[in-house]
Each structure stands twice: as structure tokens, then as C-alpha cells.
């Protein structure tokens, strides 16, 4: 039926197929009959036009449709027989279909997933963070919880780090307005680590009714990318300064954290247990991130262009959805998939490497592992039992816990074979508090 699959490169293949017309003639005749029943041809009632006229008017389109379908079927057979992992759409060339009268050939050029060579895991070195939880760490965490439940009072003084400020602002990029709050105000706490430090520093020392103009040059790797490496001019008007008031560490505070007895010491013990569990999670996450980076680093292969393009588009859509979810406006954002190519390449490489290891080493998650992951997720819900039931109601809901459990298997497999170096790390560094 086909010639052998020709290897153009590690990720490109070409194959030639041949379509025999005779077996398709009956299908073509049946389509002519179907069309003739309803065809409106001048001078003839519906269904009464001679078949020669039907063939002349509709023949090219019908034959093109049948031939296209035949090519599709035969190409699918070629893919299946040769066990090809194709990606993207194949490029298929042939003579113009409406003009074809006899048997004809087509050539399909396409990309396939690259073959991943075995990885020498002994060459990989992973750092295991050693974290010792201290009383200072516990106290710092409690203070953070106090801040999360803080109230604010209006003050008539200059702003300082820790204050909440109400601002109206306008921003400009290349002398064109990029953002404006209009008559509305934004409220944020100065010194919040989720915001650029230099921005907050510009607002320190301002009082209500003060206006300040300043410029910030954003880092090259800043997110979102439309601000990366951009000089942004701001005009900020302070409308109000609020001072933070922390709640007392008392019975009411303990109860607000779910301690029914209101006992402050019991509260501290439970917080310490939670921190210990969180440290364990963060350590595992750090190791997982390292393993993934090292796997990509130690495997070299070409990536199909279509894989990078599809992943770039997915990442772009994901960012737009996240911005919308946070209340941002995306209609004026000028994002292009090409902005995400570098990240998309790394993500795609990792996905291919993980799939290779999972298949080769039989690391697919077991039912017990998936169940354990679901029960772990369920603990963050008000009713864990109902949460578990929800996951099992639909098969697709098991996909995420199954994928994460499989990733855990890969990480554990790598850690058993690679070099692991112990490194003392502070609690703040592990938690990203600095």
C-alpha cells in the first residue's frame, strides 16, 4: 500500500501513498444520486435533471470530497501500521483533486515526537534542603496571621511601610496611557512582597492629597510580559493613609483560627504542626523542581515546531485567563504566542521526558496512589468525605491527582539513583519570605 517511511530528520518523516480510483467509484455514484434528488438546475424539476448534467456541475466537488477522505483514511492506516507518534497537521501534496481522472499518488510530510535517549541519572545532583523550625519562625508565622486579620484606621500623617494606602493612578508606556483607575481607588499595603519594591518605596512619606510622578524600569523577566524591560511613568494621588491594628493573641483570636477551646497554647501547637507539614511539602516541591530542571538539562533532542507553537498558545491563553480571573482587562493586551516560546520549549521538553520515563520504567500512578492524592486534596475542603465523592463522580476529575501522583513516582525514581546533597536552609528562605 505504501512505500517505506522516509526519515528526513530526527523529528520529520515523509511517506508516499497511492489512491486507487476504482474502489471509490461506487461511493462517488451514490453521492451523485444523493445530490440529484435535491439539486436545483435551471430547466429541470428537482430530481429530474440528467446525471450527465449533475456530474458536470457537481462532479469536481464530489470527487474532491471522496478523494480527500480516501487520503485521510490511508494516511491514518500508514500512521497506525508504522506506529508513528505524529504531532501537528501533516503537509499533504498531490495533483489538483478536481482534475484527477486516474489513480494518483500523494506525499505526506509530518513531524513526530522525538525519541528520548536513556538518561544517566548518576550524573544528576539534587540538593535536599534541611530546615530546622525555630521558635522565631513560629512567632513570625503568628504575626503574619495577625496581619491577615488586622483592621485599619485612618491617620493624618505621612505613609510608611506597613500602612495601607488608597491611591488613584495613571501609568504611561511610550507616552501612551497604559492604565488608569479613573475616579476609583486602589487599596494596597506598602511593603507587600507580591509587588515591586521600588514602586512602594516611591509612595513612602506621602500624605493624603499628595500627588507624585515617577518612573520605574521593570526587570526583563517581569510578569506580565507586556511590562518586562519597559519604562513606565506613573502619576499617583494619595487619597487616604491607614495604620494597621493587629488583633490581640487571646481566646477570640485562637477561636478565629478554629481552636474551639480558645486556648492560645493549643493554637501555637497546632500552628507548629501545620508549619512542620508545610515545610515537608516545600522540601518535596523544591526537590521536584530540581529533578525536572535536571532531567531537561541532561536530555538533548529536537522539538517539533508544532509542539512549541501549541504550548506557547496554551501558555498565552492561560495567562489571559488568570488576568481575567483577577479582575484585569485583557482586551487591550497585545500578547503573542512568540512571547512564550522559551518557556513553552522547556515545558514541552519536560512533558516528553516525563512520558518517556513513565512508560520505560512503568511509573504510572496506581489506584491507591491516586486515592491517597485525592484524600490529601480533600483535607482542604470543609467536608473531606464529600470532596472525595466529588472527585470520583466523574472520570476526568481523576486526571489531575493521577498526573501529580505519577510525577511523584518519577521524582522518587530519580532520587533513588541520583546524587543528593544535604544543604541547611532557613525557614524564611524555604518559604520565600525574603
LUMKOL-639175 format. One record per residue (C-alpha): residue in one letter; x, y, z. Coordinates in steps of 0.001 Angstrom, whole numbers, plus 524288, in hexadecimal, padded with zeros to 5 digits. Example, Ala and Ser with C-alpha at 12.3 -4.5 7.8 and 13.67 -1.06 7.14 Angstrom:
residues 2
A8300C7EE6C81E78 S835667FBDC81BE4 
//
This chain:
residues 434
X800008000080000 X80AF28097B8033D X8194280B7D801AB X821CF80B1980DAA X82149816EE81698 X82C9481FE78133E X833FE8262981E6B X837158344181AFE X83C3A837D882883 X83A9C8333E83684 X82D1B8395E836E8 X828F4839DA8288F X823A482ED482045 X81E9282D748126C X8163B822D780C99 X81031820707FF38 X802B881A817FD6A X7FAB2816907F192 X7EC10817F97EFED X7E55F80E2D7E6E1 X7D979814507E06F X7D1A9807F37DD18 X7CD76804847EB11 X7C8AC812907ECDE X7BFDE8133C7E0E1 X7B42280D237E790 X7B500817167F2B2 X7B5F5822137E8BB X7A9DA81D107E173 X7A22A81C567EE27 X7A59682A6D7F12D X7A14882E767E374 X79421828057E5E1 X792AA82EDE7F309 X795AA83C0D7ECE1 X78C94839A77E146 X780BD8381D7EA30 X7816F846277EEF9 X789CB84D177E4DE X7837C859457DF1B X7877A85A187D0EC X78139863D17C7C6 X7776D85D527BE91 X7757F851217C6CE X76D0384DA77D253 X7744C849197DEB2 X778C783B247DCD0 X7763883B1C7CE0B X782F28409B7C8CD X78B118370C7C083 X79690830E57C796 X79FEE8363D7BD42 X79C2F844147C123 X79D34840C87CF9F X7AAC883B2F7CD88 X7AF26846F67C5A4 X7AA8B850CF7CFD8 X7AD938498C7DC7A X7B7A983F8D7D821 X7C41E847027DBE5 X7BF4D849FD7E9A1 X7BA4383C407EC2E X7C68A835AF7E71A X7CF1783EFB7EF15 X7C75583B907FB49 X7C86082CE77F90C X7D6CD82D747F566 X7D9F7835D98015D X7D33B82C2180A1E X7DA9F820E1803A8 X7E792827DD80602 X7E3E682A2581431 X7E06481BDB81649 X7EC91816AE80FA8 X7F5788201B81708 X7EF3881BAB823C1 X7F21E80D9582019 X8003B8111481D27 X8018A817A682A7B X7FB8380C088316C X803478018A82A2E X810278089182C65 X80CC480C5583A78 X8100781A86837EF X80E408249F842C4 X80AF782FF6839E0 X808DC83DCB83EE8 X802538492483822 X7FBC98489182ADF X802A18416581FC4 X805E3848B68134E X7FFE0840D180844 X802B5843927FA00 X7FC6A83DBC7EDC7 X7F718841AD7E08F X7EB1584AA37E09B X7E021841827E4F2 X7D54F846DA7DBF9 X7DDD8843DE7D019 X7E18B835EC7D3C5 X7DC3082B397CACB X7E50A81FB17CE0B X7EC03819937D997 X7F4C5823837E042 X7FF5F824CE7EA83 X8007282DF47F60C X80C158318A7FE79 X80A658344B80D01 X814D783B8A814A3 X8131383C6682345 X8199283DA483071 X81AA08330483AC7 X81DD0833448491E X82C7E8320984B36 X83291825CF850B8 X83818827EC85E54 X844EE821498614B X8473581ADA86E60 X84B778244587907 X8575A821C28818D X850FA8255D88E72 X85DCF823E2895C4 X8626E8308688F58 X8572C8381689569 X8595D83EF18A26D X84DF5843A48AAAD X84E5984C138B6E0 X8461C847D18C277 X8428C853B68CADB X84433851318D95E X83B5A85A318E121 X83A9F85B1B8EFE2 X82E4A861EF8F47F X8314E86BC08FF4F X82926873339094F X82C2887F7B90191 X8262C8794E8F55F X819FD875C88FD18 X818DC883899027E X81AC6889818F4FD X80FF1880D78EF8C X806A4884DF8FA78 X809A9893298F7A0 X80660890C88E951 X7F96388AEA8ED6D X7F6DF896ED8F5C2 X7F97489FAE8EA15 X7F00C897B28E1E4 X7E56689AA18EBEB X7E97C8A8908EE58 X7E0BD8B4878EDF7 X7E4A68C2008E955 X7E1F38CFA48EE45 X7E34A8DC568E6E2 X7EF008E4B18EAFC X7F3608F2738E7C7 X801D78F05D8E585 X80BA18EC668DB26 X80ADF8DE528D687 X814B28D4008DA88 X817438C5AB8D795 X80C208BD8D8DD28 X801C08C7F98DB07 X7F64A8C61E8D1F8 X7F4E88D0ED8C7FB X7E9768D4AC8BF42 X7EE7C8D99A8B22D X7E9E08DDEC8A4DF X7F3D88DC0789A40 X7F6D08DD0288BDF X802078D629884FB X808548D8F7877D8 X810DB8D0C586ED7 X817698D7EE86382 X80F2C8E3F6866DE X802928DC3E864DA X7F9718D9758702B X7FA428CB4987486 X7F1B78CB41880AE X7E8AD8D488887DB X7E0458D2A9893EA X7D7E88DE4D89013 X7D00B8E2F789BCA X7D18D8D5DE8A2A5 X7DC268D2EE8ACAE X7E57E8C79D8AE5E X7E8878C2EC8BC0D X7F52D8BBFE8BF40 X7FEAA8BA3B8CA65 X80C0E8C04C8C8B0 X816C38B6188C964 X80EA58AACF8C431 X818708A1138BEA4 X80F6989DFA8B344 X811C68AB758AD98 X81DF48B1FD8A848 X825738B7DD8B3AB X829CC8C4178AC6A X81B998C7A58A9B6 X817D58C7618B828 X8241D8CEE68BBF6 X81FAC8DA128B334 X813338DB608BB4C X819B08DB368C8AA X819218E8978CF2F X80D078ED6E8C804 X800DF8F2B58CEC0 X7F2B28F3178CAB3 X7F0C38FC778BF13 X7FF148FB568BB04 X801E28F8948AC9D X80E908F2CF8A795 X813D38F011899FC X81EA28E6178984B X824198DC0988EBF X827398CDA989098 X82F5C8C508887AC X829DC8B74F888F1 X832F28AB4B888EE X834B68A3A087C59 X82E578978088224 X822BA89EA488802 X8150B898DD88744 X80C4A89C5B88062 X8157689D228749A X80F808A9A686F19 X8167D8B0D587A31 X823538A95E8791B X82EF78B25887692 X825AE8BDEB8750C X826F78CBA387AA4 X819DD8CF268809D X8165C8DCD288526 X80CD48DE0789068 X804A28E904895D4 X7FF6C8E5188A336 X7F6208ECA58ABF4 X7F4FA8E88A8BA40 X7E7078E9E68BF44 X7E87B8E34A8CC7F X7F2958DD278D58E X7EE898D24D8DEED X7F64A8CCFB8EA62 X7F5CA8BE818ED67 X7F0348B9858FA4D X7F38B8AB748FDA9 X7EA238A2DB90575 X7EE0589E4E912F5 X7F3158907291506 X7E79688C5C91D42 X7DC4C882C891DE3 X7D4D38899F91304 X7E0A08891D90A05 X7E2BD87A9990CBD X7D471877B2909E9 X7D55C87F438FD1E X7DFBC875408F91E X7D6B4869CD8FC19 X7DB3A866DA909FD X7CE1E8644091087 X7D3BD864F191E48 X7D9C28723891BB9 X7E65186D8D9222B X7F1AA8759991CDA X7FBE386B3B92012 X7F40E860E0918D8 X7F33186A3E90D79 X801FF86BAC90D30 X803D585CDF90D70 X7FA9485B01901F5 X80141865D38FA66 X80E5685F288FCCF X808EF852328F7CA X80399859028EBA9 X810A585FC98E959 X817E6852E38EA75 X80ECB84CF78E056 X81069858D88D78C X81F3C858218D89B X81EA4849E38D455 X8163A84DA78C8A7 X81F58858BA8C4D0 X82B5C850118C5BF X824F9846068BCD9 X820D6850C68B36B X82EB08564B8B309 X83407848D38AFFD X829AC8469B8A5A7 X82D0F8537589EFB X83B8084FE989F18 X838F584267899A4 X830E4847EB88E81 X83B318522588B2B X846118481988B55 X83E8A83E5788304 X83CA38488187863 X84AD484CB08798B X8502683EE2877D0 X8482D83B2E86BD7 X84A6C840F285E5E X840DA83FB48531A X83A698480F848B8 X82CAE84CBA84B66 X8222084CE7840EF X81E6785AC983D69 X80FFC857A683EF7 X8122E8532884D03 X8189586013850B8 X80E14867F2849D1 X802FE8609585061 X80934861B285DCA X80BF68703E85BD0 X7FDCA8729D85852 X7F95486AE58643A X8021B872CD86D42 X7FD4887F8986769 X7EF0B87B9786945 X7F20E8775287722 X7F7C7884A287A5A X7EC2888BC18747A X7E2CA8836287C63 X7EA8188600888D9 X7EA59894A888675 X7DBA98946488419 X7D98588C178903E X7E0A0896728983B X7D7E98A117892C7 X7E1388A63688867 X7DD648AA8B87ABF X7E38A8A2AE86FC8 X7DD5F8A8A3863B2 X7E7FE8B2F786288 X7F3458A9B786565 X7FBCC8A6F2859B5 X800AB8995485CA0 X806628905F85257 X80968881D18538E X81779884E384FBE X8192288BDA85CE5 X817E887E8A8636A X820CE8768B85A76 X82C1B874E986418 X823498707A86F1C X81B448681A865DB X8276C8610286131 X82B6B85D7986F18 X81DA5859158729F X81C60850C686662 X829BD84A8786852 X82656847068764D X8195D8410C8724D X82018838658682A X82AD68342C87194 X820FF830E787C3A X818C6828F8872C6 X824FC8217286EAC X828B181E1B87CB1 X81AD481A9A88098 X819618112687541 X8271480B5B875FD X8277A80981884BE X818EA806838868C X816DD8121C88FA6 X808668143888D5F X800DC8177C899C0 X7F99D80C418A017 X7EB8980D1F8A496 X7F04E80DB78B29F X7F95C8191F8AF90 X7EE948208D8A896 X7E58481E338B415 X7EFE08231A8BD8F X7F1C882F668B576 X7E321831E18B51E X7E216830238C3D2 X7ED43839CB8C558 X7E5FE843AA8BCDB X7D9688413F8C468 X7DF5E845D08D131 X7DEC7853DD8CC6A X7CFE4853118CAEE X7C5D9855628D596 X7C062847AD8D394 X7CB8783E7A8CF88 X7C270832C58CDD7 X7B9C683A108C42F X7C5DE83F388BD38 X7CACB831588BAF3 X7BD8182D6D8B59A X7BDCF8392D8AC64 X7CACF834F18A67C X7C5D38273E8A3B3 X7B8FF82BC489DA9 X7BF7982E7A89094 X7CB24827A888A82 X7D1498343588585 X7D23E8396D8936A X7DC3582ECF89648 X7E578833D688BD0 X7EC4883E1B89420 X7EE89835A68A046 X7F2E782A6F8976E X7FC948334C89050 X8021B838AB89D0E X8036982B108A2DD X80A82826998968E X813B4832468978A X8169A82E5E8A5A1 X81A52820CC8A0B4 X823CA826C0896E4 X829FF82F7E8A12D X82BAB824418AAC4 X8316581BC289FF2 X83B7B8263289C9C X83ED3828EE8AAD5 X841F081A8B8ACF6 X84C6781AFF8A26C X851F0828C88A236 X85B3982FB68AB96 X85440836B28B6BF X85BA08414C8BE31 X856A4846258CB51 X8561B854E78CD00 X851C685CAE8D8DD X84772866B28D544 X84040870808DDB4 X8318F86FBC8DF49 X82FE287D278D8F5 X83804879608CD21 X8305B86CD68CB52 X8234F873E58CC69 X827A487F308C3BB X825D38893D8CE79 X831F18910E8CAF6 
//
